[in-house]
């Protein structure tokens, strides 16, 4: 007994494992670029010495009125430049110490940069912050619906390039069905409901065609998506010219639209109340959709199955999950969500349908999916960033800012390039995305 114990191998009481932290200089470099941009504004395009920027934080209809915030333009700009320089230096120190740049530091940098830019751009004018934020959310609504559709489809393993077509099909169908039902029944609300359901069905049909070719016939998913976008653009443009335009009063009526529904108490909260809680039912449904998709993907059996067929379909098949059926119906669901987003272009805003009125929103939504790393919440925030950048162009044009309109038009895409390649780093898509599954 004693000899066997003596010959037994010695097991150490504790072991220490060295972990390697992967760091990147992308964030400090991106911080430095944005800091230099703001520094260039301060040095080469200074505003007059006494110029001030006024931030209006309330509207005339708000119960609680916040005082206007007046900021001296140049002193505030130089202060922000210094703070951005300190944040950049701190991020560089973190990377030099083999530590990651935390997300909160990125958020602080973004807020400081935007405050400095708005203060410089709006010098000598008054910035309506409620209108700026409200318009940003409005422009982001179809992008958020499209991004949710992209997240679901790609988490299931199917590249959804057809978001643009699904949004456009939803916008067209909603306008036509709403006009027909409203005029035939005399009930505007019934037309709105019917138009919304029809838009979801139209988006779902586009999604089903994508799923059928990609899953059953193994056609390249990118090619199918592009062809579907062109097909929907062609069909809607043809029907608009030949059917809607000659019969606009009956088939493309702008009188029906979802009215704003302020939520009591919540709509009176300063700043966020007028922006978030004085919206239409389409926007409130968007809030619910974002929450449901996030909870569903990461906290339910359905979400586990969706992510499994997108990451490792062979393993999912092994445990009894029908991979292709799961992919098919989730791509169809994604199409329905995108179709619902399409209603915002017509009956959601009281605008008549027009040719190609989505104007590439589906592709921007797809960029938001990548920017958001295939996460519903992050993709929503990315879509809001696009909406803010787009609406900022309109606001600065109204107040007569010296910023060229061409620069503002390219701003959302520049921000995305820097965010994906710089601040966010490498985005890893689902492992089986774009790969058809052939059961062995």
N, C-alpha and C positions, 0 to 999 in steps of 0.2 A: 504493500500500500504506500509506504513511504517512498520506495524507489520510483513508483509510477508518478507520484506527485513531484518528485525531484526532476523527472525527465519531461514533465509537462511544459509546454511553451509558455513563456512569460507574456502576459497580456498587459499592455500599458493601461494605467488607470484613466488617463485622459489623453486625447489626441487633439491637436489643433490643425484645422484645415485652412490653408491660405486661400483667400478668395480674391479673384482678380476683378477689379472694377473697370469696366470699359468706359473710357471718357473720350470726349471729342472737343476739338477746338472750334467747332462750327458755331456754337452759341456765342462765345466771345467775339468771333469774327463778325457775325451778324449784328451783335450789339454795337460793335465799333463802326460798322457801315452806317447804321441808322443814326448813331451819334454824330458822325461826320456830316451826314445830310443836314441835320438840324443846325450844326455849327456853320455850315455853308450858308444857310438861310440867315443866320445872325450876322455873319461877316459880310457877305456879298449882296444881301437883299434886306438890309435893316429897315424897320419901319420908323416913322418920325419919332423923335425923342419923347414927346408927350402922349403918344397914341396909347389908347387903352382898349381892352376887349371886354365887352359886357356879356355875361352869361345869364340868359333868362331861364329860370328854373321852374316857372309856373306859367299856366295859361290863365286867361281872364275868367274861365269857368270853374277854376279850382276853388274848393272850399277853403283849403289851407294855402295861403299865399306865401311863397318863399321870397325873400328879398333878392334882388339882382346882385350878381357877383361881378364886380368891376376889377380888372387886373391890368396893371401897367404892362404893356406888351413886351418891350425889350428887356427890362429887369427880370420879368418872369421867364422869358426865353433863355437868357443867360443862366439863370438859376437851374432850369431844367437841363441845359447842356452839361452843367457841372455835375448834377445828380446822375445823369446818364453815364458820364465818364466814370464816376465812382462805381456804378453798377457794373459797367464793362470791366473795370479793373478787378472788382471783386470776383466776377465770373471767371476771369482769366486766372486769378489766384486759386480758385476752387479746382479748375482743370489742372493747373500745375501741381496741385496736391493730390491728383488722382481721385478727385471727388466730382460727382455729377452736379450740373447746374440745376437747382430745384425749379419746379414749375412755378412756384410763387414768385421767384425772381423774374421769370419771363413775364408774368402778369404785371408786376410792378413796373418793369421796363416799358411794356406796351402802354400802360396808362399814362406814365410820365411823358412818353414820346407823343402820344395823341394830344395831351394837354398842351404841350409846348407847340405842336404844329397848329392846333386850333387857335391858340393865343396869337401866334404870328399871322396866320391866314386871316383871322377875323379882326385884326387891329383896326380901330376906328369904327367898328360896327357892333351890332348886337346879335348874338348867336341864340336862336330859339332852340334850346336843348331838347325840350319836349317834342317839338316838331321833328327835329333831327333824329331822335331815337324812335319816335313813332313811325316815321317814314322808313327807317332802317328795318324795323320789324316787318312792316308791310312788304317791302321788297324781298325780304328773306323768307316769307311764308312758303311760296312755291319751291324755293330752293331747299327748305327743310323737308318738305314732303318728298321731294326728289331724292334727297340725301338718305332719308329713311328707307326709301325703296331700294336705293343702291346698297345700303348696308345689309338689308335682309337678303337680297339676291346674291350678293358676293359672299356673304357669310355662308350661304348654302352652296357656294362653289360655281355660280354662274355670273359672268361679267355682264352687267346690265348697262350696255352702251345705249339702249333704247329708251332711257329716261326722257329724253327730249321728245320722242314720239309719243310716249305715254302722257306727258303733260299736255302736248298739243291736242291729242285725241280727246282728253278729258275736257279741255277748254272748249273745243268745237262741239262735242256732244252735249255738254252742259248748256251752252247757249241755245242750241236748236231745240232740245227736249223741253227746256224751261219755257221757251217762247211758245211752243205748240201746246203744252199742257196748260199754261196760264191763259192763253187766248181761248182755248176750247172749253175750259171749266170756269173761267172767271175768277179763279182762286190763285193769287200770286204765290202764296206760301206753298201750295200744292205743286206748282211749277218748279219752285226752288228745290223742294225735296226730290221731285222726279228727276230734275237736271243733275243733282248731286249723285243720285244712285246711278243714273245713266253714265255719268262721267267715270265712276268707279268701274262700271262694267266695261266701258271702252278701254280704259287703262289695263284692266285685267285681260281683255282679249289680246291686246298687243303683247302683254307679258306671256300669255299662253303660246302665241306664235313663236316668240323668242325661245321659250322653254322647249317646245316641240322640236324645232330645228336643232337646238343646241344639245338636247338630252337624248332624243330618240334617233335623230339622223346624224349626230356627231358633226354638224357643220360648225366651222369656226365661229365662236361666239361674238367676236368683235365684228366680223363681216356681217353676221345676221343683224346685229344691233344697228350698224350703219345703214344697211338696206332698209330695215324697218323705219328708221328715222326719215329716210328719203321717201319711202312709200307713204307714210302718214302726211308728210309735208305736201306731197303731190296730190293725194286724195283730198285733203282739207282745202287746199288752194283751188282745186278744180270745182268742188262743191260750193265753195264760197263764190267763185266767179259765175258759175252757171245756175246756182239755186239760191244762195243766201242773198247776194247783192240785189237781184231783181225782186226778191220778196222779203226785204229787210224787216218790214213791220210785223210780218207773221212769223218769221223764222230766226230773226236776229235782233230781237227787241231789247233795248238797253233799259227799259223801265223797271225790269225785275232785278233786284239785287238784295243781298243779305244786309240788313241794317245793323248798325252797331248796337250792342247790348251791354251797357255799363253794369258791372257787378256792384251792388250796393256795398258801401263801406270800403271794399278793396279799391274801387275806382277813385276814391278820394285820398289815397295815400300819396304823399308828395312824390313827384317824379315818376316812380314806378307805376303808380295807379293809372294815370292817363295813358301810359305807354302800353301796359300789359292787360289792363282790365276794362278798357273801353273799346273793345274789338268786336268783330263779327263772330258768328258761330263757327266759321271755317277756322279762325285763329284759335278759338277755344278747343276745337277738335284737334288742332295741331298739338296743343299742350298735352292733351290726353294721349295722342298717338306717340309722342316722344317718350312719355312715361311708360306706356304699355310695351313699346318695342324694347326699351332698355330692360325693364323687369322681365319681359318674356325671354329675351335672348340670354340673360345671365342668371336668371333665378327660377326657371321653369324647365320641365321635361322637354317641352317643345323647343325651347332655345338650345338645350343641350343636344338635341337631335340635329337641329339646323347647323350648329357649329361643328358637330362631328362629321356630317357629310361634306362640309366645306374644308375641313382640316385633314381627315383621314377616312375617306369613304370605305376603304377595304375593312378597316376595323369596325366601322358602323355596320357594314353588311354582315360581318361576323356575328354581331350580337342581335341580329334580326331586324335591323332597320332597312326599309326599302329605300335605297339611296335615290334612285331616279324619281320615284314618286314624291319623296320628300322635297327634292329640288324643284320638281315641276310645280307643285302647289304653293311653294314659298315664292317662286318667281311670279306666279299668278297673283299672290297676295301683294307682293311688291308693286306690281302693275296697278292694282286697285288703289293703293296708297298714292302712287304718283298721279293716277287719274283724278283722285280727290284734290290733289294739289293743283291740278289744271283748272279746277273750277274758280280758283282765285283770279285768274286772268279775265274771266267773263262775269258770271253771276256773282262772284265774290267781290267784285269791284264796280259793278254796274257799267262795264265796258263791252261794246259790241265786238263779236269775234272778227278778227282780221287775219290776213295771211301771215303765217310764221310769227305770230304775236308772242310766242314764248322766247324768241330772240336768243337762243342758245342757253336758256336757263338749265336745261337738262345736263349740259356739259359742265356748267359751273357746279351743279349739284354733285356730279361725279367727282369733280376736283375736291369738293368739300368732304366726300367720303374718304378720299385718300388722305387729305389734310387731317381729317379726324380719326385716322388710323382704324377705320371700320368699326368705330364705336358710336352708338346713336347720340350720346350727349356731346362728345367732341365734334362729331359731324354737324350737329345743330349749332354749336358755337362757331364753327367754321363758316356755316351758311350765314349766320348773323354778321360775321365779319365782312362777308361779301356785300350783304345788304347795307351795312354801315358805310362801306367805302363808296358804294353806288349812290346812296342818298347824300353823302357828303359832297359829292360833285354838284348836285342840285342846290344844296344849301349855300355853298360857297359862290356859286354863280349868281344867286339872288342877292347876296350881300355885297357883290362886286369885289371878290377877293382877287389878288393878283396871280393866283395859281392858274396856269393854263388848263383849259377844260380837257385837252388831250392827256395831260398828266393824270388828271382825276379819273379819266376813263380807263387808263391802264393800271391804276393803283390797285384794284382788287387782285389782278393777276400778278403784279410785282410782289404784293404781300404774300400771295400763295407760294410763289417760287421761293422767297426767302424763308417762309415758315416751313415748307416741306423739306427744302434742301439745307436750311440753316438751323432754325430754332427747334424744329421737331426732330430732325435727324432722319434716320432711315425708317421708313414705314414698311412693315412686313405684312403683305396681304395673306388671306387664308391660303394654306399650303396647296389645296386642290382647286383653287380658283382658276377657271378657264379650262380645266381638264375634264373631258367627258369620262364617265365611269362605265366601263364595260365589265359586266359580271363574268367572272371566270368560272 
